Amino acid sequence: MKRLTFLLALLFVAGGANGVAAQTIRISTDATDLILRVADNGRLYQSYLGARLQHEADFQHLPQGREVYLTHGMEDYFEPAVRMTHNDGNPSLMLKYVSHETTGGTTVITMRDGQYPVEVRLFYTAYPRENVIVAHTEISHRQEKPVTIYNYASSMLHFDRAEYYMTDFTGEWAAEVQMTEQQLHFGKRVVDSKLGSRANMQASPMFILALDGPARETVGDVMLGTIGWTGNFRFTFEVDHLGGLRVISGINPYGSEYTLAAGEVFRTPEFIFTLSDSGTGKATRDLHDWARRHRLKDGMGTRLTLLNNWEATYFSFDEAKLVELLDEARKLGVDMFLLDDGWFGNEFPRSSDRQGLGDWEETVEKLPGGISKLVAEATERGLKFGIWIEPEMVNPRSELFERHPEWVIALPNRDRHLFRSQMVLDLSNPAVQDFVFGIVDTLMTRHPGIAYFKWDCNRPMTNIFSPYLENQSHLYIEYVRGLYNVLERVAAKYPDLPMMLCAGGGGRSDYEVLRYFTEFWPSDNTDGVERIFIQWGFGYFFPTKALGAHVTSWGRQPLKFRTDVAMMGKLGFDIRIDGMSEDELEFSRGAVQNFKRLQHVTLDGDLYRLFSPYDGDHAALMYLSKPGDKAVLFAFDMHPRAGARALPSVRLQGLDPARMYLIEEINMMPGQRSTFAGNGKVFSGDYLMRVGLPLFGRAHLRSRVLEITAQ
Ligand code: DGJ
């Protein structure tokens, strides 16, 4: 056996790198080039990353650049992409180019170490039309015993510009993705998460990098980057002594040194990025197109409008109340009723968040007819029925915990640490994976009429210890792999089941998990003003159809204001209709109809950000249908100060200057007439884009929705 491993190792090393002819590797979209080159020393360098170059003959003039996937222990002074310790204790790695091939848009570059049988393969998939590049890495070796890898980046990218500005999307529960831009100077800026399960509660896995100046909407070079990993992630931005910037993206290696067995392939998550030479607007539109066409579950499909009972009832409901809500959903004209938390548990009924989590049987006292009765009542009213689960979690006060205390992530010799009175199930354990899959499977088998799931996850990990794993530093990674195993099984058995991802709001939102979810819940905060900011932030990376947005009572703002905000996402309601006036109900029904009529524009069209809420007391954005014949514009006055400077006109974007457009204000309260001077008038695209419209005023909490139709 030993002999065989030795021979394999020899073969591996012999395939190494010396004497390889100079190679240029071009990874390109219709608008971007990433040009890598093998230097005479056999190592791989990034010669160029930027707007697509017109003449291949120019490639020879490109500088050598910096090494593409820098290793620890050799000649570099800064943060490496990869670090490992070999069987003999040697902590260095020297990667040399071996070969590359491009098939179906994916370029795979193989590199090896000449001293140790270690192989690193870099993968780049280019999406030409959408101008997106997706990168990941595979690391493997054939040493006799396992090696330890300490760093394992998905990608490393280099920039050489005069200035760098990075925007992060950080916050906390109910204040997700607040945008902060800062200039990067010498040294490191790290954006990461160590929260494990509800990983993005404080920092979301996305950033904007602006080159040569702060990010702007319609001009300038920018990159949007995001990582597809539903766990701890890390972005490291490091500016060196010469002003070069390296951006290293991947799983957060914190507490996660990985013991890699011979022959095992460590596959990193994907780093997804787009470059724009005309500001963040284009970058967003490209990323949205990519997501809809290639990533988001049912990305090209329509979405279900819904009534959710969470903020309408919290835990306080019974069958009769839910049937009333079904009637209200029908009155509203939405497609579906979504039953939220509180429907399960018998020995420990889920009457509050302190118990019952894990016991996925209907509470008989509350719901004597069970889910079957509710599905039947919904169907009778022409409604679909959706249901909430939080399958990765358990309350210690539950039958599940009594049966399986060993299924929980917790240090055996420390005090139990609860968060929302609950603990995280150990998804690294295949038995737990079976259990979690079984929750969906049993519900679907018993009630095939269930048309939708809301999958929640309300706590991060603490007290990190898996009773199942031998190697504790694998837990953060194995947890995420376990989650994907389960979601893969759900997708295989129920491929057309729409699902909403939730994590106490937007605590999970990345492009790997969104393969399995049609949308996510950006925040529990549904205050209209706060939501403008939160949806604005997520909107840089995720298309409107991925952002659940519900009308609720939070914030007590005018119903129209809250509804107009929710129409900039996937519209739903979380509110009692019986408290509405006749006019309010009529308005809401009209809004549902408008949303359905215009969703080909808002959900599938191009987003143009016209006025940022971060720039003052107003906000405006616009969606333009793909054929360009219809647009919907949303404008908001939040809390303008009486003494604020002059009100800016809103200049539209993306229109045809030569075409004429009719402007009509919609989503009006019954009997209300538009006070907007441009209502019912026809303007040229040229006028709308150069002069703009006086959409803002000094009133508080006022909103307008304009339907714009090409003539
Ligand atoms: C947190 C979610 O974000 C809410 O929408 C709701 O589903 C509650 N959990 C239920 O416990």
Residues whose N, C-alpha, C, O or C-beta is under 5 A from the ligand:
A	BS01	DGJ	W310 D340 D341 C502 G504 G505 D524
